[in-house]
C-alpha cells in the first residue's frame, strides 16, 4: 500500500510539474511578464530584478519541467525530490503572499491554459508540499524505470528538446495559444457582458466624524442620517469578483476617439502591435514595412497599436518609411495579444485570421484584392502632389484666419509678404486652384485617382480637396466614388464631396454633412430618405448621429429639425430676390 501511494504521488507530482512547465515553456514571455509583475514595487519591491525577468523565467521553467521529467523516469531521485521541495516552497510563499495581500490576481502557474485564483493556487501548492514530503521520506521507492545511464540520456534529450522549443517560440510565437486573441477568436464577441452576468460585490465602510471622533459605519447603518455627522472618507473592498469578459481592456484609440467598433467591421485589417516602441526590435520594423506595403497594395487597412507616445512612433515611421497611423491601447492588453514586439495580426470583421512574429513575414498570409496598383509608393508623384496640396491652402488659410495674429503667422508660414496685404487674396487663390486642377487632371488621366496606392496614407485625401475647390466636383464624382470603394481614399471624404455636389445642384444630400445660411440662421441642408440617414452615416464611417453632429456644429442648445428641399429653395429664392431689389 505504501509503495502504491508513493508511485501514485510520483506520477501526480511529476505529471503536474511537466504540464505546468510545458504550458509556460511554449510561452516564456508570458511568464517573464508575470515575474515582472511580482518584482514590481507594489508586490515584492525588487525592481532591480525586472531586467532579468526573462532569463529568470526561462531558468525556472526549465527547472520545473525537467524536475517533473526526472521524477517520472527516476533519474537522481534524491536530488530531484529535494529540488522539487525547494521549488514548491518558493511557489508556496509567492502564492500565499499574492493571495494574502491581494497583489497578483493570477499567479500564472499554468500560464494561460488554466486560470486559478491566488488562494486556489496556494491550496494546490499545499497539497503538492504534502505529496513531495511523502516522496522525500520514501525516496528509496522512487527507483528509475530504466538504468541510470539510460534515464540520464532520456533526461538529457528532453532538456535539449525543451531548449530548442524555447528558442523557437522566442524567435517566432507560442506553438499553442491559450489566450483570447488566438487565431480564430472574435474580438468583439469576447468583449460582451452577457445578460444577467454576475456583478462585482463590494463591502463599503463609511468614515464619518461624530462628536469630533472618526467612526466607521457599514452602509446599512446610514451614518449620513446621524445629526451633525460629517463625511470623512469611504473604504471599498472587493468581496466577490463578478463576471469579467475574456477581453476587457482592448481599445483602438486615435486622438481620444475610440475606433474599435469601426475597425472591427473591416474585412481586411492588418494590425501591427508594439507594446513599447523603445523596447521593440528595431530591425523588425524593416520587415514590418515590407509586409504592410504588401497588405496595403491588396486593399488592407493597416494600423499600428502601441502604448508608446506619438513622438516615439513618428521617429520609427520616418526612419522605416511606414505608411500607417498609430492607435493607442493598454500595454498589458498588447502584451496579451501577441508575444512579438513588433508583431502582426490580420483581422476579418473582428475575427483574428493570422498572427506572426516580425521574424516570420515570409509566412504572412495576405488575401489578394483591389488595392494599390503598384508595389511601392511613387515618391516623386507624392512630392509633387504634396506641394500642390500646400498651395491649395496658401491664401485660403490666410483668408480664413481667426485674428490678425494668426493671419500674420500663416503669411509667414506660406511665404506671403506683408506688403501684399490689401490685395485680393481670393483672386490669387483662384489662379492657384486652376493651376493645381490642371496638374491633377493630368495625373488622374495617367494614373487614376492618386490615393493610398500612389501617395500613401497621409496624402490619400489631398487630391479630393483640390477637386473640391475646383468648382467642378461633378466631373470627377464617378472617379471619387470608385476611389472610395477601392479603399484608395477615406470613405467619409467621398461622402462629404457627394453631399457638396448634390447641394450645388440644389438636390437633397445623402449624409447630412453640409450646411446653409438662410433667413439669418444656419440649417443643415435637406436630406434624402431621412429615416435611413444615421445608418448611412455609420456605414460611411461618421462617428456622430445627425443630432450629435448638429450640436457639435451649432452648440449644445441647438435642436435639429429636418427641413424640406422645397421650403429651403423657396426661402433661398426669396432671399436672392430681396437682395436684388
Secondary structure, 3 states (H helix, E strand, C coil): CHHHHHHHHHHHHHHHHHHHHHHHHCCHHHHHHHHHHHHCCCCCCCHHHHHHHHHHHHHHHHHHHHHHHHHHHCCCHHHHHHHHHHHHHHHHHHHHHHHHCCCCCCCCCCCCCCCCCHHHHHHHHHHHHHHHHHHHHCHHHCCCCCCHHHHHHHHHHHHHHHHHHHHHHHHCCCCCCCCCCCCCCECHHHHCCCCCCCCCEEEEEEEEEECCEEEEEEHHHCHHHCCCCEEEEEEEEEEECCCCCCCCCCCCEECCEECHHHHCCCCCEEEEECCCHHHCCCCHHHHHHHHHHHHHHCCCEEEEEECCCHHHHHHHHHHHCCCCEEEECCHHHHHHHCCCCCEEEEEECCEEEEEEEHHHHHHCCCCCCCCCCCCCCCHHHHHHHHHHHHHHCHHHHHHCCCCHHHHHHHHHHCCCCHHHCCCCHHHHHHHHHHHHHHHHHHHHHHHCCCCHHHHHHHHCCHHHHHHHCCCCHHHHHHHHHHHHHCCCCCHHHHHHHHHHHHHHCCCCECCCCCEEEECCEEEECCECCHHHHHHHHHHHCCCCCHHHHHHHHHCCCCCCCCCCHHHHHHHHHHHHHHHHC
